Amino acid sequence: MRSVTFFFIIYSILVLLGGIMSFWHGDRILSLYFEIMGSVFLFICLYFLQKRKKNVHIFIATISTILFVYYGYFFYIRLGFFEGIMAAISAFIIFANLNEYFKIS
């Protein structure tokens, strides 16, 4: 449980920093909104994760799936390094949370 929480904190910070850097270098306001929204959702999930709610893992996996599709699309279009790394980290977070969900039940 602690390792999933640790990786989740790192992932949330990376999502937020990625949105800020994307806005800074690419002037994409949609990217900034999407990244901040995703990061806020992830921090809210972290709050509920500390309360040991079972269904929060499914919610985290759903948000991470949306972010995986988002990063995967931009990796497919531009073949950027950051997009590829974030898509891989999103996939890891999806599988780690699903594993934790089925381990609890």
C-alpha positions, -999 to +999 in steps of 0.1 A: +000+000+000+028+024+008+046+019-025+014+027-045+009+058-024+045+069-030+043+064-067+009+082-068+024+113-051+053+114-076+028+109-105+006+137-093+035+161-090+047+151-125+013+156-140+011+191-125+046+200-136+040+186-170+010+208-175+028+239-164+058+232-187+035+224-216+018+257-212+051+275-207+068+261-238+038+253-261+013+280-251-015+254-250-041+266-225-061+234-229-031+214-217-027+236-187-064+232-177-063+194-183-032+189-163-043+210-134-077+192-134-060+158-135-036+168-107-064+181-085-083+149-090-052+129-082-046+148-049-083+143-039-078+106-045-047+106-024-068+121+005-093+093+002-066+067-002-053+077+032-087+069+046-084+034+031-114+035+009-116+006-014-132+022-045-107+050-047-083+027-066-109+023-094-113+061-095-075+066-097-072+040-124-100+057-144-083+092-141-050+076-150-066+059-180-078+093-193-043+107-188-028+077-205-050+083-236-041+120-235-003+114-233-005+084-257-022+106-283+004+133-281+032+107-281+017+092-313+015+127-329+049+142-319+069+112-306+080+134-277+101+119-249+080+134-221+048+122-235+061+087-239+074+086-203+042+100-189+021+075-209+043+046-195+040+060-159+002+063-164+000+027-174+021+017-144-003+036-121-033+020-137-020-015-132-007-008-097-041+005-086-060-023-102-037-048-085-042-030-051-080-030-057-082-067-063-058-074-035-080-057-010-112-074-020 
